[in-house]
Structure formats: C-alpha cells, structure tokens
Amino acid sequence: MNRTSFAAIASVARKEFLHIFRDRRVLILLVVLPPIFTLVFG
C-alpha cells in the first residue's frame, strides 16, 4: 500500500467518523445494537 492510498483511506475514515459522531441516532445504534444481537443470537 503506497502513501497516496493510505491518505485516501484515512480521509474517508475521518469523514465517516465525523458523520457518525454528528448524528446521535447512528451513535446510539452503534452502542445499543451489538449487545442486543449478542443476547438474541448468543
């Protein structure tokens, strides 16, 4: 992986994290759904 592709991946990841933390509903889903799925599908 060269430096340019790493920079592109890092910029996309940064953008996605900003969108997730800006939208509270998505953040709640990311925190609540995994334990629920673990309990249901165990």
C-alpha positions as CSV (number, residue, x, y, z in Angstrom):
1,M,0.0,0.0,0.0
2,N,1.5,3.3,-1.0
3,R,1.3,6.6,0.8
4,T,-1.4,8.0,-1.5
5,S,-3.8,5.2,-1.0
6,F,-3.3,5.3,2.8
7,A,-4.0,9.1,2.8
8,A,-7.2,8.4,0.8
9,I,-8.4,5.7,3.2
10,A,-7.5,7.9,6.2
11,S,-9.5,10.8,4.8
12,V,-12.6,8.7,4.1
13,A,-12.4,7.1,7.5
14,R,-12.1,10.6,9.1
15,K,-15.1,11.8,7.2
16,E,-17.2,8.7,8.2
17,F,-16.3,9.1,11.9
18,L,-17.3,12.8,11.8
19,H,-20.7,11.8,10.3
20,I,-21.2,9.1,12.9
21,F,-20.5,11.4,15.8
22,R,-22.5,14.2,14.3
23,D,-25.7,12.0,14.1
24,R,-26.7,10.9,17.5
25,R,-29.1,8.2,16.2
26,V,-26.3,6.3,14.4
27,L,-24.1,6.6,17.5
28,I,-26.9,5.1,19.7
29,L,-27.4,2.3,17.2
30,L,-23.7,1.5,17.2
31,V,-23.7,1.3,21.0
32,V,-27.0,-0.5,21.6
33,L,-27.3,-3.0,18.7
34,P,-24.3,-5.2,19.3
35,P,-25.3,-6.2,22.9
36,I,-28.9,-6.8,21.7
37,F,-27.7,-9.0,18.8
38,T,-25.4,-10.9,21.3
39,L,-28.3,-11.6,23.6
40,V,-30.7,-12.6,20.8
41,F,-28.3,-14.7,18.7
42,G,-25.9,-15.6,21.5
